[in-house]
Amino acid sequence: TQSTWVSKTPGGKLVYLYQKKLGTIPKCGDCKAVRLHGITPARPKELMSMTKRLKTVSRTYGGSRCHRCVRSRIVRAFLIEEQKIVVRVLKAQEQSKKA
């Protein structure tokens, strides 16, 4: 729940002031544990009016994934491509032995 308190205005009226909820720092979408650095914590409505540089990091998957997960994705993609090349080379060697 939101906390409230009473405040007196310059006109002499008593009014309720409501404390706004704090924005949360986005977390990595893969590992779910790491809070992303360089991103301003804010509520969704405030995020809409913020500029892009406050919401992202200039990196692949910046603002969505942490640096470790991005690195593991790149390494995984590289190793998969390497494996495909190895399979092609082995097939070519088999073809040359048969011929």
C-alpha positions as CSV (number, residue, x, y, z in Angstrom):
1,T,0.0,0.0,0.0
2,Q,1.0,3.6,-0.5
3,S,2.0,5.6,2.6
4,T,0.2,8.9,3.1
5,W,0.7,11.9,5.2
6,V,-1.1,15.2,5.9
7,S,0.5,18.5,4.8
8,K,-0.6,22.0,5.1
9,T,-0.7,24.1,1.9
10,P,0.3,27.8,1.7
11,G,-3.5,28.5,1.5
12,G,-4.0,26.9,4.9
13,K,-5.7,23.7,3.7
14,L,-4.8,20.3,4.9
15,V,-4.3,17.8,2.1
16,Y,-3.2,14.2,1.8
17,L,0.1,13.5,0.1
18,Y,0.7,10.1,-1.3
19,Q,4.1,8.5,-1.6
20,K,4.8,7.3,-5.1
21,K,6.0,3.7,-5.7
22,L,9.7,3.3,-6.5
23,G,10.7,2.1,-9.9
24,T,12.6,-1.2,-10.1
25,I,15.9,-1.9,-11.8
26,P,15.3,-4.3,-14.8
27,K,16.7,-7.8,-14.4
28,C,18.3,-10.0,-17.0
29,G,15.8,-12.0,-19.0
30,D,17.9,-15.1,-19.1
31,C,19.4,-15.6,-15.6
32,K,16.7,-13.5,-13.8
33,A,19.2,-12.6,-11.0
34,V,21.4,-9.9,-12.3
35,R,20.1,-6.3,-12.1
36,L,21.1,-4.5,-15.4
37,H,23.6,-1.7,-15.0
38,G,23.3,1.7,-16.7
39,I,19.5,1.6,-16.8
40,T,17.4,4.1,-14.9
41,P,14.9,2.6,-12.4
42,A,11.5,4.0,-13.1
43,R,7.8,3.2,-13.2
44,P,6.3,2.1,-16.6
45,K,4.6,5.5,-17.2
46,E,7.8,7.4,-16.5
47,L,9.8,5.0,-18.8
48,M,7.5,6.0,-21.7
49,S,8.6,9.6,-21.6
50,M,12.3,8.9,-21.0
51,T,14.8,9.1,-23.8
52,K,16.3,5.9,-25.3
53,R,19.8,6.5,-23.8
54,L,18.3,6.2,-20.2
55,K,16.6,2.9,-21.0
56,T,19.3,0.9,-22.9
57,V,23.0,0.2,-23.0
58,S,24.9,0.4,-26.3
59,R,25.5,-3.3,-26.7
60,T,23.8,-6.2,-28.3
61,Y,20.8,-7.1,-26.1
62,G,21.5,-3.9,-24.1
63,G,18.8,-3.2,-21.6
64,S,17.5,-6.8,-21.9
65,R,20.3,-9.2,-21.1
66,C,23.3,-9.0,-18.8
67,H,26.9,-9.1,-20.2
68,R,27.5,-12.7,-19.1
69,C,24.4,-14.0,-20.9
70,V,25.2,-12.0,-24.1
71,R,28.7,-13.5,-24.0
72,S,27.4,-17.0,-23.6
73,R,24.9,-16.5,-26.5
74,I,27.7,-15.3,-28.8
75,V,30.0,-18.2,-27.8
76,R,27.2,-20.7,-28.2
77,A,26.3,-19.4,-31.7
78,F,30.0,-19.5,-32.7
79,L,30.4,-23.1,-31.4
80,I,27.3,-24.3,-33.3
81,E,28.6,-22.8,-36.5
82,E,32.0,-24.4,-35.9
83,Q,30.3,-27.8,-35.4
84,K,28.4,-27.4,-38.7
85,I,31.7,-26.7,-40.5
86,V,33.3,-29.8,-38.8
87,V,30.4,-32.0,-40.0
88,R,30.8,-30.7,-43.6
89,V,34.6,-31.4,-43.5
90,L,34.0,-34.9,-42.3
91,K,31.4,-35.6,-45.0
92,A,33.8,-34.3,-47.6
93,Q,36.6,-36.6,-46.3
94,E,34.3,-39.6,-46.5
95,Q,33.3,-38.7,-50.1
96,S,37.0,-38.4,-51.1
97,K,37.8,-41.8,-49.5
98,K,34.9,-43.5,-51.4
99,A,36.0,-42.0,-54.7
